[in-house]
Amino acid sequence: MTVDATARRQAQVLIFDADDTLWENNVVFERVIDDFLAWLDHPTLDRVQIRAVLDDIERANAVAHGYGSKVFLRSLGECLERLRERPATDAERQEIDRLAVALVEHRVELMPGVADALDELAGRHELLLLTKGDQVEQQRKLDACGLLHHFRAAHIVAEKNVEVYQWLLREHGFDPAGAWMIGNSPKSDILPARAAGLNAVFIPNENTWVLEDDELDPTDAGVLRLAEFRDLLRHF
């Protein structure tokens, strides 16, 4: 059963993703990848082919080691070694570190309308935040974003799957039928939340990481699709 438009105006539990929903994130990684591909300059493979190799490595490392800039740097190094068929030199590792400086220095840049929308939504709904990734890196972003006062609680998890959403339900004791997971990732935000019985709001981001993509059922009435974050104010 889904929540109709009138019911959505009543008090709901709204659970927000962070990276690429509240603020830009993956676009910074994409800039580093562009620089890496230009620097690598493989003699036989084009950028699309090299990117496919990197995607495969990132997919495996995400399962084995999780997420964050440290795992990302590991993936770049492994990609270089696989393509050049030898261990990376110290100079090459230093160059990869130099390329990725932007990941460490990147300031939190909120999506348009996020601050004002959360200020209004917090006045009529209960807000939670659920983000995945490296504990230290994600906490740094949360501390820097200036938004935490809007949320009853903020949780950093290693992965977003059905079990995590079921844990969240137990932890906060809310009815999933009156709760919404709001995010940009079909894989992490929408599909597992729906499998756990929650409703979901899909706000696509053109810079979403390719490994977060997945097919959504266009007939699923439990998924509300919005063009941008500020559109939440017209529905909740």
C-alpha positions in Angstrom: 0.0 0.0 0.0 1.3 3.5 -0.9 0.7 6.8 0.8 -1.5 9.2 -1.1 -0.7 12.9 -1.5 -3.0 14.0 1.3 -1.4 11.5 3.8 2.1 12.6 2.8 1.3 16.1 4.1 0.8 14.6 7.5 3.7 13.6 9.7 6.0 11.1 8.0 9.5 9.7 8.6 11.8 11.0 5.9 15.2 9.2 5.6 17.8 11.0 3.5 20.8 9.8 1.6 23.7 12.2 1.8 26.3 11.9 -1.1 24.8 13.1 -4.4 21.4 13.7 -2.7 22.2 16.5 -0.1 25.6 17.5 -1.7 27.7 16.7 -4.7 30.1 13.9 -4.3 30.7 11.6 -7.2 31.4 14.4 -9.6 34.7 15.0 -7.7 35.7 11.3 -8.2 34.8 11.6 -11.9 37.1 14.6 -12.3 39.9 12.6 -10.8 39.2 9.6 -13.1 39.3 12.0 -16.1 42.7 13.2 -15.0 43.8 9.6 -14.4 42.7 8.4 -17.8 44.5 11.3 -19.5 47.7 10.7 -17.5 47.7 6.9 -18.1 47.6 7.3 -21.9 47.5 3.6 -22.7 49.0 2.7 -26.1 46.2 0.4 -27.3 43.1 0.9 -25.1 40.9 3.9 -25.4 39.3 5.8 -22.4 36.1 3.7 -22.6 38.0 0.4 -22.4 40.2 1.6 -19.6 37.2 2.9 -17.7 35.6 -0.6 -18.0 38.6 -2.1 -16.4 38.5 0.4 -13.6 34.8 -0.2 -13.0 35.5 -3.9 -12.7 38.2 -3.3 -10.1 36.1 -0.8 -8.2 33.2 -3.2 -8.1 35.4 -5.9 -6.6 37.1 -3.5 -4.1 33.7 -2.2 -3.0 32.7 -5.7 -1.9 36.0 -6.5 -0.3 37.0 -3.1 1.2 34.0 -0.8 1.2 33.9 2.8 0.0 35.8 6.0 0.3 38.8 7.8 -1.1 41.3 5.2 0.3 39.6 2.4 -1.6 39.3 4.5 -4.7 43.1 5.2 -4.7 43.6 1.5 -4.2 41.5 0.9 -7.3 43.4 3.4 -9.4 46.7 1.8 -8.4 45.4 -1.7 -9.3 44.1 -0.4 -12.6 47.5 1.0 -13.5 49.2 -2.3 -12.5 46.8 -4.4 -14.5 47.1 -2.3 -17.6 50.9 -2.0 -17.5 51.3 -5.6 -16.3 53.8 -4.7 -13.5 53.8 -3.2 -10.0 53.4 0.6 -9.8 56.5 2.5 -9.2 56.8 4.9 -6.3 56.7 7.8 -8.7 53.5 6.5 -10.2 51.8 6.1 -6.8 52.9 9.6 -5.9 51.3 10.9 -9.1 48.0 9.0 -8.3 48.1 10.6 -4.8 48.6 14.0 -6.4 45.7 13.5 -8.8 43.4 12.6 -5.9 44.2 15.6 -3.7 40.9 17.1 -4.7 39.1 14.2 -2.9 40.7 15.2 0.4 40.4 19.0 0.0 36.9 18.9 -1.5 34.5 21.1 0.4 30.9 20.0 0.9 28.8 21.8 -1.7 25.0 21.4 -1.0 22.6 20.7 -3.9 20.4 23.6 -4.9 17.5 24.2 -2.5 18.6 21.6 0.1 19.1 23.9 3.1 15.8 25.7 2.7 13.9 22.5 1.9 15.2 20.7 5.0 14.4 23.7 7.2 10.8 23.5 6.1 10.5 19.7 6.1 11.9 19.4 9.6 9.0 21.5 10.9 6.4 19.0 9.9 8.2 15.6 9.6 10.7 13.5 11.4 14.0 13.4 9.5 16.8 10.8 9.6 20.0 10.6 7.7 21.5 7.3 6.3 24.8 7.4 4.5 27.3 4.7 3.6 31.1 4.8 3.3 34.2 5.3 5.3 33.3 6.3 8.9 35.9 9.1 9.2 35.3 10.5 5.7 31.5 10.5 6.0 31.6 12.0 9.5 33.8 14.8 8.2 31.2 15.6 5.6 28.4 15.5 8.1 30.2 17.8 10.5 30.9 20.3 7.6 27.5 20.3 6.0 25.7 22.4 8.5 22.6 20.3 8.3 22.8 17.9 11.2 20.5 19.9 13.4 17.6 19.0 11.1 17.9 15.2 11.8 16.8 13.2 14.8 19.7 10.8 14.1 22.4 10.3 11.4 23.8 6.8 10.7 26.9 5.9 8.8 26.9 2.3 7.6 29.2 0.1 5.5 26.5 -0.8 3.1 22.9 -0.1 2.4 21.0 -3.3 2.0 17.7 -4.8 3.1 19.1 -5.8 6.4 20.2 -2.2 7.2 16.8 -0.8 6.4 15.2 -3.5 8.6 17.6 -2.6 11.4 16.7 1.1 11.0 13.0 0.2 11.4 13.8 -1.6 14.6 16.2 1.1 15.9 13.7 3.9 15.6 10.4 1.9 15.8 8.5 3.5 13.0 5.9 2.1 10.6 7.5 1.5 7.2 4.2 2.4 5.5 4.6 6.0 6.7 8.3 6.3 5.9 10.3 7.3 2.8 13.8 6.7 1.8 15.0 9.7 -0.3 18.0 9.4 -2.5 19.7 9.2 -6.0 20.9 5.6 -6.0 18.5 2.9 -7.3 20.9 0.2 -5.9 21.4 1.6 -2.4 18.5 4.0 -1.7 15.5 2.8 -3.6 15.4 -1.0 -4.2 16.6 -2.2 -0.7 14.3 0.3 1.0 11.3 -0.9 -1.0 12.3 -4.5 -0.3 12.2 -3.7 3.4 8.6 -2.2 3.1 9.4 1.5 3.0 8.3 3.9 0.4 11.0 5.7 -1.6 11.7 9.0 -3.4 14.0 8.8 -6.4 15.8 12.1 -7.2 18.2 11.2 -10.0 21.7 12.8 -10.2 23.4 12.8 -13.6 26.7 12.3 -11.8 25.6 9.2 -9.8 28.4 6.5 -9.7 27.8 3.9 -12.4 28.0 1.1 -9.8 25.0 2.6 -8.0 22.8 2.3 -11.0 20.0 -0.4 -11.3 16.7 -0.9 -13.0 13.6 0.5 -11.2 10.1 -0.8 -11.8 8.2 2.0 -13.6 4.9 0.6 -12.3 5.9 0.6 -8.6 3.5 3.1 -7.0 5.6 3.1 -3.9 8.4 5.1 -5.6 7.9 8.8 -6.1 10.1 10.3 -8.8 11.1 13.9 -8.5 13.3 16.1 -10.8 15.1 18.0 -8.0 15.4 18.2 -4.2 13.2 21.3 -3.7 10.3 19.4 -5.3 9.9 17.5 -2.0 8.1 20.6 -0.7 5.3 20.0 -3.1 4.7 16.5 -1.8 5.5 16.4 1.9 
